[in-house]
Amino acid sequence: MPTPWIPVPILMYHAVEDATRPPRYKHFYVLAAEFAEQMRMLQRAGYTPITFAALAAARAGARVLPARPVLLTFDDGYANLQTNVHPLLLSLGFPYTVFLVSDCVGRTNGWVTAEGYEATPLLGWDDIGRMQAEGGVDFQAHTATHPHLADLGAAEARREMADGRDALEQRLRTPITTLCYPYGSRSETVEGMAGEIGFTQAVTTEFGRVRAADPPLRLPRISVYHVPPLSLTYGIGPLNFRWRLESRKDTRP
């Protein structure tokens, strides 16, 4: 008898910082101590982090997932991942995925400055190479320059996705098969082009857990962002994380 499909949470992180930032930055980061406690919670609760390759194999019926699977993803490739994420996840044996903006490697997330935010440093190629050599991390594509893909013409959108993939494959010498849509900006046309380019999976910013019937180029995620230990808006920080992970309703059709 086939094993029933258990909806799979894909957690979406960005930067993992040492110090608290102004309140308007809260969706851009979590604190390193906050992140470490979240990983310990996953471990205590019996979650097993998996890779996108494992997710694809399970969706194709080629393997069985663990009882409590979860994917850990980090958008943009911030420099603080090499100190605040990589060593911890290596020690725990937790695989994870980082989505890189190929033209911005070694620079900053300058795309936020137009909205009045300060830019944050990104990983450089040497950092990426060291992390890749140490294992545990899967680098995948987040386009070439981080645009709103749905707002671009077809040729430019295709170029952003293809150039981002090609640059990573040339540098990292590994297949790049998973795409992260910047800002979650996508359309049916963009999805179709992503498939034509060769992406077999893609993630959005839409809330939800991956169901068996979800289109592989439109996988939902659960955003994880900074919540103080005690907040009038979000309640108790650790409980808020667990609520989003396990209890918040998926309202997609």
Stockholm file with secondary structure:
# STOCKHOLM 1.0

chainA/1-253         MPTPWIPVPILMYHAVEDATRPPRYKHFYVLAAEFAEQMRMLQRAGYTPITFAALAAARAGARVLPARPVLLTFDDGYANLQTNVHPLLLSLGFPYTVFLVSDCVGRTNGWVTAEGYEATPLLGWDDIGRMQAEGGVDFQAHTATHPHLADLGAAEARREMADGRDALEQRLRTPITTLCYPYGSRSETVEGMAGEIGFTQAVTTEFGRVRAADPPLRLPRISVYHVPPLSLTYGIGPLNFRWRLESRKDTRP
#=GR chainA/1-253 SS CCCCCCCBCEEEECEEESSCCCGGGGGGEEEHHHHHHHHHHHHHTTCEECCHHHHHHHHTTSSCCCSSEEEEEEEECBTTHHHHTHHHHHHHTCCEEEEECGGGTTSBCGGGGGGTCCCCBBCCHHHHHHHHHHCSEEEEECCSSCCCGGGSCHHHHHHHHHHHHHHHHHHHCSCCCEEECGGGCCCHHHHHHHHHHTCSEEEEEEECCBCTTSCTTSEEEEECCCCCSEETTTEEHHHHHHIIIIISCCCCC
#=GC SS_cons         CCCCCCCBCEEEECEEESSCCCGGGGGGEEEHHHHHHHHHHHHHTTCEECCHHHHHHHHTTSSCCCSSEEEEEEEECBTTHHHHTHHHHHHHTCCEEEEECGGGTTSBCGGGGGGTCCCCBBCCHHHHHHHHHHCSEEEEECCSSCCCGGGSCHHHHHHHHHHHHHHHHHHHCSCCCEEECGGGCCCHHHHHHHHHHTCSEEEEEEECCBCTTSCTTSEEEEECCCCCSEETTTEEHHHHHHIIIIISCCCCC
//
